[in-house]
Amino acid sequence: IAPFVSPIYEQAAAGHPVALVQAWMAAIGFTLQIYFDFSGYSDMAIGIARLFGIKLPPNFNSPLRARNIIGFWAGWHMTLTRFLTAYLYNPLTLWLTRRRLARGLKGLGGRNTTPASFLHLLILPTLFTMAISGLWHGAGYTFILWGLINGVYLVINHAWIWMRGTHRLRWGSDHLLTFVCIVAAMTFFRAPTLASAWNVLTGMFGAHGISLPLNALDRLPDLVRSQGFVSTIHPDPQFFPALRWMLALLALALIAPNTQQMLERYEPALGVKAGPVGSVPHVLEWKPSLAWGLGMAVVAGVGVAHIAGVSEFLYWQF
């Protein structure tokens, strides 16, 4: 989906306003692109290691299904999250806690936590750790800001738990809110400059109006077209292919079992154990059978047929 996503960000970088639909396609498209790029890359590393008898830890666990931003970071780039927690966040929090206790001040104490201790022992270490996470991905303002934005998300999530306990939002709105926050932050990760990221982000919330290609506008009901709030641009033959790809990939990311679940009875990665019976539909569980052999042969054949094509691999730069 890179050929659909990259031109929109190039348009934003050139200073052209990005309208509502295109902005959301760019933001969601890149989120899916980097998710499948990196999770697939991690699966390849885990599988190749198993060929040599080495079990690597899992690195992705369907993070886009998370109900909150804490759950997202528990399933996205899990090895980096654990590394930063163990070697940066925990030592910093411990050092700050000892300093507060030596001065006779309170530490973190669940619901009895004071605002001052929450600020010193959770907000500051979280923001610092996430800023370093952004800097780890690239020495640029956009990466650092992406890290800080996710740090703010985590602080808000922890503050919600602190004040409201584990009370969840209703009707699946927690999933939707988390997904929108993740997608919005990813615009800073992808855009080359702060100005282009802001262009896409403001476009996502309607600041640049609603524009659709003529071939897409023709498919809207007459009632919608007659309102006049949707403008037209030249026909775009890539619009509907991009839309179909994004919907299909969203369904895979949000509904389908992941590779660890499909292979869980064989412990595909370090510490991955079989879940409850029936947690994965029987037909989707991997097994050494003729049907799975034929299916994987088709996948391998398609891969070989496209091996000479140009593919944008994002994580070479990190």
C-alpha positions as CSV (number, residue, x, y, z in Angstrom):
1,I,0.0,0.0,0.0
2,A,3.0,2.3,-0.1
3,P,2.2,3.5,-3.6
4,F,-1.1,4.8,-2.2
5,V,0.2,6.3,1.0
6,S,3.5,8.0,-0.1
7,P,2.0,10.4,-2.7
8,I,-0.3,11.9,0.0
9,Y,2.6,12.6,2.3
10,E,4.5,14.0,-0.6
11,Q,1.6,16.3,-1.3
12,A,1.6,17.4,2.3
13,A,5.4,18.0,2.3
14,A,4.9,20.2,-0.9
15,G,2.5,22.4,1.1
16,H,-0.7,21.4,-0.6
17,P,-3.6,21.0,1.9
18,V,-4.7,17.4,2.4
19,A,-8.4,17.0,2.6
20,L,-10.3,14.8,5.1
21,V,-10.6,11.5,3.3
22,Q,-7.1,11.6,1.9
23,A,-5.7,12.5,5.3
24,W,-7.3,9.5,7.0
25,M,-6.2,7.2,4.2
26,A,-2.7,8.4,4.6
27,A,-2.7,8.1,8.4
28,I,-4.4,4.7,8.5
29,G,-2.5,3.4,5.5
30,F,0.9,4.2,7.0
31,T,-0.1,2.7,10.3
32,L,-1.0,-0.5,8.5
33,Q,2.1,-0.3,6.4
34,I,4.5,-0.1,9.3
35,Y,2.5,-2.6,11.3
36,F,2.6,-5.4,8.7
37,D,6.2,-4.4,7.7
38,F,7.6,-4.7,11.1
39,S,5.5,-7.5,12.5
40,G,6.2,-9.6,9.4
41,Y,9.9,-8.8,9.7
42,S,9.8,-9.9,13.3
43,D,8.0,-13.2,12.3
44,M,10.7,-13.8,9.7
45,A,13.4,-13.3,12.4
46,I,11.7,-15.6,14.8
47,G,11.1,-18.3,12.2
48,I,14.7,-18.2,10.9
49,A,16.0,-18.5,14.4
50,R,13.8,-21.6,15.0
51,L,15.6,-23.2,12.0
52,F,18.8,-23.0,14.1
53,G,17.1,-24.2,17.3
54,I,16.9,-20.7,18.8
55,K,13.7,-19.3,20.4
56,L,13.4,-15.6,20.2
57,P,10.8,-13.6,22.2
58,P,7.7,-12.4,20.5
59,N,7.8,-8.8,19.3
60,F,4.2,-8.1,18.3
61,N,0.9,-9.4,19.7
62,S,-2.0,-7.7,17.8
63,P,-1.4,-4.2,19.3
64,L,-4.0,-2.5,17.1
65,R,-6.7,-4.4,19.0
66,A,-5.7,-2.8,22.3
67,R,-8.4,-1.2,24.5
68,N,-6.0,1.5,25.8
69,I,-2.5,2.9,25.0
70,I,-0.9,0.8,27.8
71,G,-2.2,-2.3,26.0
72,F,-0.9,-1.0,22.7
73,W,2.6,-0.6,24.0
74,A,2.4,-4.0,25.7
75,G,1.9,-5.6,22.2
76,W,3.9,-3.2,19.9
77,H,7.6,-3.7,19.6
78,M,7.5,-5.7,22.8
79,T,11.3,-6.2,23.0
80,L,12.0,-2.5,22.8
81,T,9.3,-1.7,25.4
82,R,10.8,-4.2,27.8
83,F,14.3,-2.9,27.2
84,L,13.3,0.7,27.8
85,T,11.3,-0.2,30.9
86,A,14.0,-2.4,32.5
87,Y,17.0,-0.2,31.7
88,L,15.6,3.4,31.6
89,Y,12.1,3.8,33.2
90,N,12.5,1.5,36.2
91,P,16.0,2.8,37.3
92,L,14.8,6.4,36.9
93,T,11.6,5.8,38.8
94,L,13.5,4.0,41.6
95,W,16.1,6.7,41.9
96,L,13.4,9.4,42.1
97,T,11.5,7.3,44.6
98,R,14.5,7.0,46.9
99,R,15.1,10.7,46.7
100,R,11.5,11.5,47.7
101,L,11.5,9.0,50.5
102,A,14.8,10.3,51.9
103,R,13.1,13.7,52.1
104,G,10.1,12.3,53.9
105,L,7.8,12.6,50.9
106,K,5.3,10.0,49.7
107,G,5.9,7.6,46.8
108,L,3.4,5.9,44.5
109,G,0.6,4.3,46.6
110,G,-2.2,3.3,44.3
111,R,-5.3,5.3,44.9
112,N,-3.6,7.1,47.8
113,T,-1.0,8.6,45.4
114,T,-0.6,12.3,45.7
115,P,-0.5,14.6,42.7
116,A,3.1,15.5,43.4
117,S,4.3,11.9,43.6
118,F,2.3,11.1,40.4
119,L,4.0,14.0,38.6
120,H,7.6,13.1,39.8
121,L,7.4,9.3,39.8
122,L,5.2,8.6,36.8
123,I,4.7,11.6,34.5
124,L,8.3,12.7,34.3
125,P,9.9,9.2,33.8
126,T,7.2,8.3,31.3
127,L,7.7,11.4,29.2
128,F,11.5,11.1,29.3
129,T,11.5,7.4,28.4
130,M,9.1,7.9,25.5
131,A,11.2,10.9,24.2
132,I,14.2,8.6,24.2
133,S,12.1,6.0,22.4
134,G,11.4,8.6,19.7
135,L,15.1,9.6,19.5
136,W,16.1,5.9,19.2
137,H,14.0,5.7,15.9
138,G,15.6,8.8,14.4
139,A,17.4,12.0,15.3
140,G,14.7,14.3,14.2
141,Y,12.1,16.5,15.8
142,T,9.2,14.5,14.3
143,F,10.4,11.3,16.0
144,I,10.9,13.0,19.3
145,L,7.5,14.6,19.1
146,W,6.0,11.2,18.2
147,G,7.6,9.7,21.3
148,L,6.4,12.6,23.5
149,I,2.8,12.3,22.1
150,N,2.8,8.6,23.1
151,G,4.2,9.6,26.5
152,V,1.3,12.0,27.0
153,Y,-1.1,9.2,25.9
154,L,0.4,6.9,28.5
155,V,0.2,9.6,31.2
156,I,-3.5,10.2,30.5
157,N,-4.1,6.4,30.6
158,H,-2.4,6.1,33.9
159,A,-4.2,9.1,35.3
160,W,-7.5,7.6,34.2
161,I,-6.7,4.4,36.1
162,W,-5.5,6.4,39.1
163,M,-8.8,8.4,39.3
164,R,-11.3,6.0,37.9
165,G,-9.8,2.6,38.6
166,T,-10.2,0.1,35.7
167,H,-13.5,1.6,34.6
168,R,-13.8,1.2,30.8
169,L,-15.5,3.4,28.2
170,R,-18.7,1.9,26.8
171,W,-19.7,0.2,23.6
172,G,-16.2,-0.4,22.3
173,S,-15.4,3.3,22.2
174,D,-12.2,2.5,24.1
175,H,-10.9,0.5,21.1
176,L,-11.9,3.3,18.7
177,L,-10.4,6.1,20.8
178,T,-7.1,4.1,21.2
179,F,-6.9,3.4,17.4
180,V,-7.6,7.0,16.5
181,C,-4.8,8.2,18.9
182,I,-2.3,5.7,17.5
183,V,-3.1,6.7,13.9
184,A,-2.9,10.4,14.7
185,A,0.5,10.1,16.3
186,M,1.8,8.0,13.4
187,T,1.5,11.0,11.1
188,F,4.5,12.6,13.0
189,F,6.4,9.3,12.6
190,R,5.9,9.3,8.8
191,A,6.0,12.9,7.8
192,P,9.4,14.4,6.9
193,T,8.7,17.7,8.6
194,L,6.5,19.0,11.4
195,A,4.6,21.3,9.0
196,S,3.7,18.3,6.7
197,A,2.6,16.2,9.7
198,W,0.4,19.1,10.9
199,N,-1.0,19.4,7.4
200,V,-2.1,15.7,7.5
201,L,-3.3,15.9,11.1
202,T,-5.4,19.0,10.7
203,G,-6.8,17.5,7.5
204,M,-7.9,14.4,9.4
205,F,-10.2,16.7,11.5
206,G,-11.7,18.6,8.5
207,A,-9.5,21.7,8.5
208,H,-9.0,21.5,4.7
209,G,-12.5,20.5,3.7
210,I,-13.7,17.3,2.1
211,S,-12.6,16.5,-1.4
212,L,-13.2,13.3,-3.3
213,P,-12.0,12.1,-6.8
214,L,-14.7,12.5,-9.4
215,N,-15.0,8.7,-9.8
216,A,-15.7,8.4,-6.1
217,L,-18.1,11.3,-5.9
218,D,-20.2,9.7,-8.7
219,R,-20.9,6.8,-6.4
220,L,-22.3,8.9,-3.5
221,P,-26.1,9.3,-3.2
222,D,-27.6,12.3,-4.8
223,L,-28.6,13.7,-1.4
224,V,-25.0,13.8,-0.2
225,R,-23.7,15.4,-3.5
226,S,-26.5,18.0,-3.4
227,Q,-25.3,19.4,0.0
228,G,-22.3,21.0,-1.6
229,F,-19.8,20.3,1.2
230,V,-17.9,17.7,-0.8
231,S,-15.7,19.2,-3.6
232,T,-14.3,17.2,-6.5
233,I,-10.8,16.6,-7.7
234,H,-9.6,14.9,-10.9
235,P,-10.5,11.2,-11.2
236,D,-8.1,8.9,-9.3
237,P,-8.0,5.3,-10.5
238,Q,-6.0,4.3,-7.4
239,F,-8.7,5.5,-4.9
240,F,-10.8,2.4,-4.8
241,P,-7.9,-0.1,-4.9
242,A,-6.3,1.7,-2.0
243,L,-9.6,1.6,-0.1
244,R,-10.0,-2.1,-0.7
245,W,-6.5,-2.9,0.4
246,M,-6.9,-0.8,3.6
247,L,-10.2,-2.4,4.6
248,A,-8.7,-5.9,4.0
249,L,-5.6,-5.2,6.0
250,L,-7.7,-3.6,8.8
251,A,-9.8,-6.8,8.9
252,L,-6.6,-8.9,9.2
253,A,-5.1,-6.7,11.9
254,L,-8.3,-6.3,14.0
255,I,-10.1,-9.6,13.5
256,A,-7.9,-12.4,12.3
257,P,-5.7,-14.4,14.7
258,N,-2.0,-13.6,14.6
259,T,0.8,-16.0,13.8
260,Q,1.5,-16.7,17.4
261,Q,-2.1,-17.7,18.0
262,M,-2.2,-19.9,14.9
263,L,1.0,-21.7,16.0
264,E,0.6,-21.5,19.8
265,R,0.5,-25.3,20.4
266,Y,4.1,-25.4,19.1
267,E,5.4,-22.5,21.2
268,P,6.5,-20.5,18.1
269,A,8.3,-17.8,20.3
270,L,9.8,-17.8,23.7
271,G,7.1,-18.0,26.4
272,V,4.1,-18.3,24.0
273,K,1.9,-21.0,25.4
274,A,-1.3,-22.6,24.1
275,G,-4.4,-20.6,25.1
276,P,-7.8,-21.9,26.0
277,V,-9.4,-24.6,23.7
278,G,-11.2,-22.9,21.0
279,S,-9.4,-19.5,21.3
280,V,-8.5,-19.9,17.6
281,P,-10.9,-21.3,15.0
282,H,-9.8,-24.9,14.3
283,V,-9.5,-24.3,10.5
284,L,-7.0,-21.5,11.2
285,E,-4.7,-23.5,13.5
286,W,-1.5,-24.4,11.7
287,K,-1.0,-28.2,11.4
288,P,1.3,-30.4,9.2
289,S,-1.4,-31.2,6.6
290,L,-1.8,-31.3,2.9
291,A,-4.2,-28.3,2.9
292,W,-1.7,-26.1,4.8
293,G,1.2,-27.4,2.6
294,L,-0.7,-26.3,-0.5
295,G,-1.6,-23.0,1.0
296,M,2.0,-22.2,1.9
297,A,3.2,-23.3,-1.5
298,V,0.8,-20.7,-3.1
299,V,2.1,-18.0,-0.7
300,A,5.7,-19.0,-1.6
301,G,4.9,-19.0,-5.3
302,V,3.4,-15.5,-5.1
303,G,6.4,-14.3,-3.2
304,V,8.9,-15.7,-5.7
305,A,6.9,-14.2,-8.6
306,H,7.1,-10.7,-7.1
307,I,10.7,-11.0,-5.8
308,A,12.0,-8.7,-8.5
309,G,9.5,-5.9,-7.7
310,V,10.2,-2.7,-5.8
311,S,9.0,-2.8,-2.2
312,E,9.4,-0.1,0.4
313,F,10.9,-1.6,3.5
314,L,10.6,0.9,6.3
315,Y,12.7,-0.5,9.1
316,W,16.0,-0.5,7.3
317,Q,16.4,3.1,8.6
318,F,15.9,2.4,12.3
